[in-house]
Amino acid sequence: MSVPAAEPAPTQTISAMPPEHVRRLVLTGFMGAGKTTVGRLLAERLGWNFLDLDASIEARTGLPVPAIFAAHGEPHFRRLESLALATALGQRNLVLALGGGALESLTNRLLLEQTPATLTFFLDAPFPVLYDRCMMQALGAGASTDPGQSRPNLADPVAAQARFHARQPIYRRHAHHTVSTADLTTAQTAAAVLTHLHQPPPRRR
């Protein structure tokens, strides 16, 4: 008597489509968290548009972000950032990568909180991991081993680490989901975000 072969267990798949009520994904986190790289991959998988907020400001002004800070100061940059964020949040089917300091602005936080159909993800990793990633990016871009040349906020590692610790609670408080990326590849991080899309956000404290 032949015994029928057992059917293979169904493979768990991750839906590439967000729930109907979600129209924007926002990625936040410190420098080196992978917001831009992961954001582009997410947009590709979702068939959505991608926008890097800092890059959009640079395109509008014709100046890199460090030059805007140097010439006009941080308050001026934050005003430009808030205007760019308000415009971006008016779009649908968008993956948006924020600059590392965007959530320090009350205006920006309110814009995110008051825009419906928007989910915010905090891409988290320890500071040494983020610093090493920035150094590798600088080397890949042909810069020196000092990441401060391409990212001035990292020119003083001690000050950068203090800024990192000051921002951590802000990132956590204003994100619907946190994804720990220290041991994940870009593709794995994107997959984790897609998985969270179909889970209720944890209750905020």
C-alpha positions as CSV (number, residue, x, y, z in Angstrom):
1,M,0.0,0.0,0.0
2,S,1.5,3.2,-1.0
3,V,1.5,6.1,1.3
4,P,0.9,9.5,-0.3
5,A,3.8,11.9,0.0
6,A,3.4,14.6,2.6
7,E,2.7,18.0,1.1
8,P,5.4,20.6,1.7
9,A,4.6,23.1,4.3
10,P,3.5,26.4,2.7
11,T,6.2,29.0,2.4
12,Q,5.5,32.2,4.3
13,T,5.5,35.1,2.0
14,I,5.6,38.8,2.7
15,S,3.1,40.9,0.9
16,A,4.6,43.7,-1.1
17,M,1.4,45.7,-0.9
18,P,0.6,47.8,2.2
19,P,-2.8,47.9,3.7
20,E,-5.3,50.2,2.0
21,H,-5.1,52.8,4.6
22,V,-1.3,53.3,4.2
23,R,-0.3,55.8,1.5
24,R,3.1,56.9,2.8
25,L,6.1,55.2,4.5
26,V,8.6,57.5,6.3
27,L,12.0,56.2,7.4
28,T,13.9,57.9,10.2
29,G,17.1,57.3,12.1
30,F,20.6,58.5,12.6
31,M,23.3,58.8,9.8
32,G,24.3,55.5,8.5
33,A,21.0,53.8,9.3
34,G,20.4,53.0,5.6
35,K,17.3,55.2,5.2
36,T,18.1,56.1,1.6
37,T,19.2,52.7,0.4
38,V,16.4,50.8,2.2
39,G,13.9,53.5,1.0
40,R,14.8,53.0,-2.6
41,L,14.5,49.2,-2.3
42,L,11.1,49.6,-0.6
43,A,9.8,51.9,-3.2
44,E,10.9,49.5,-6.0
45,R,9.2,46.6,-4.3
46,L,6.0,48.6,-3.7
47,G,5.9,50.2,-7.1
48,W,5.9,53.6,-5.3
49,N,7.9,56.8,-5.6
50,F,11.0,57.4,-3.4
51,L,12.2,60.8,-2.0
52,D,15.2,61.6,0.0
53,L,14.3,64.8,1.9
54,D,17.8,66.2,2.1
55,A,18.5,65.5,-1.5
56,S,15.3,67.3,-2.5
57,I,16.4,70.3,-0.5
58,E,19.8,70.2,-2.2
59,A,18.1,70.1,-5.6
60,R,15.9,73.1,-4.8
61,T,18.7,75.2,-3.4
62,G,21.6,74.1,-5.5
63,L,23.6,73.7,-2.4
64,P,24.7,70.6,-0.4
65,V,23.2,70.4,3.1
66,P,26.6,71.2,4.9
67,A,26.9,74.4,2.8
68,I,23.4,75.5,3.7
69,F,24.3,75.0,7.4
70,A,27.5,76.9,7.0
71,A,26.1,79.8,5.0
72,H,22.7,80.3,6.6
73,G,22.7,78.4,9.9
74,E,20.5,75.5,11.1
75,P,17.3,77.5,11.7
76,H,17.2,78.4,8.0
77,F,17.8,74.8,7.0
78,R,15.0,73.6,9.3
79,R,12.6,76.0,7.7
80,L,13.5,74.7,4.2
81,E,13.2,71.2,5.6
82,S,9.7,71.8,7.0
83,L,8.6,73.3,3.7
84,A,10.0,70.3,1.8
85,L,8.4,67.9,4.2
86,A,5.0,69.5,4.0
87,T,5.2,69.2,0.2
88,A,6.3,65.6,0.3
89,L,3.5,64.6,2.7
90,G,1.0,65.8,0.1
91,Q,2.0,62.9,-2.2
92,R,0.5,59.5,-2.2
93,N,2.3,56.1,-2.7
94,L,5.6,57.6,-1.4
95,V,8.5,56.2,0.5
96,L,10.2,59.2,2.3
97,A,13.7,59.1,3.9
98,L,14.2,61.9,6.5
99,G,17.4,63.5,7.5
100,G,18.8,62.4,10.8
101,G,17.8,65.6,12.6
102,A,14.4,66.2,11.0
103,L,12.5,64.9,14.1
104,E,14.2,67.4,16.3
105,S,11.9,70.0,14.8
106,L,8.5,70.3,16.5
107,T,7.1,71.5,13.2
108,N,8.3,68.4,11.4
109,R,7.0,66.1,14.2
110,L,3.5,67.8,14.0
111,L,3.5,67.5,10.2
112,L,4.1,63.7,10.5
113,E,1.6,63.2,13.3
114,Q,-1.2,65.1,11.6
115,T,-0.8,63.5,8.1
116,P,-3.1,60.5,7.9
117,A,-2.3,57.3,6.1
118,T,1.4,57.7,7.1
119,L,3.6,55.1,8.9
120,T,6.9,56.1,10.3
121,F,9.7,53.5,10.8
122,F,12.8,54.0,12.9
123,L,15.8,52.2,11.5
124,D,17.9,51.6,14.6
125,A,21.5,50.4,15.2
126,P,24.2,51.1,17.8
127,F,26.4,54.2,17.2
128,P,29.6,52.2,16.5
129,V,27.8,50.3,13.7
130,L,26.5,53.5,12.2
131,Y,29.9,55.2,12.4
132,D,31.5,52.2,10.7
133,R,28.9,52.3,7.9
134,C,29.5,56.0,7.3
135,M,33.3,55.3,7.1
136,M,32.7,52.5,4.6
137,Q,30.5,54.8,2.5
138,A,33.2,57.4,2.5
139,L,35.8,54.9,1.4
140,G,33.4,53.7,-1.3
141,A,32.9,57.2,-2.6
142,G,36.7,57.7,-2.8
143,A,37.0,60.0,0.2
144,S,39.6,59.7,2.9
145,T,39.1,57.5,5.9
146,D,37.6,60.4,7.8
147,P,33.8,60.3,7.4
148,G,33.6,63.8,8.7
149,Q,34.6,65.1,5.2
150,S,31.4,63.8,3.6
151,R,29.3,64.0,6.8
152,P,30.5,67.0,8.8
153,N,28.3,66.0,11.8
154,L,30.7,63.0,12.3
155,A,33.9,65.2,12.2
156,D,33.8,65.1,16.0
157,P,33.0,61.4,17.0
158,V,32.4,62.3,20.7
159,A,29.9,65.1,19.8
160,A,28.3,62.8,17.2
161,Q,27.8,60.1,19.7
162,A,26.2,62.5,22.2
163,R,23.9,63.7,19.4
164,F,23.0,60.1,18.6
165,H,22.0,59.4,22.3
166,A,20.0,62.6,22.5
167,R,18.0,61.7,19.4
168,Q,17.3,58.1,20.2
169,P,14.2,58.8,22.4
170,I,12.8,61.1,19.8
171,Y,13.1,58.5,17.1
172,R,11.5,55.9,19.2
173,R,8.7,58.1,20.5
174,H,7.6,59.3,17.0
175,A,7.9,56.0,15.1
176,H,5.1,53.5,14.7
177,H,7.6,50.7,14.3
178,T,11.3,50.2,15.2
179,V,13.5,47.9,13.1
180,S,16.9,46.9,14.5
181,T,19.2,46.8,11.5
182,A,22.6,46.1,13.1
183,D,22.7,42.5,11.8
184,L,20.5,42.9,8.8
185,T,21.4,43.5,5.1
186,T,19.6,46.1,3.2
187,A,17.2,43.5,1.7
188,Q,16.5,42.0,5.1
189,T,15.8,45.5,6.5
190,A,13.3,46.2,3.7
191,A,11.7,42.8,4.3
192,A,11.3,43.6,8.0
193,V,9.6,46.9,7.2
194,L,7.2,45.1,4.8
195,T,6.4,42.6,7.5
196,H,5.6,45.4,10.0
197,L,3.2,46.9,7.5
198,H,0.7,44.2,8.2
199,Q,1.1,44.3,12.0
200,P,-0.5,46.8,14.4
201,P,1.9,49.3,15.8
202,P,2.9,48.7,19.4
203,R,1.3,50.9,22.0
204,R,3.4,54.0,22.5
205,R,4.4,54.9,26.0
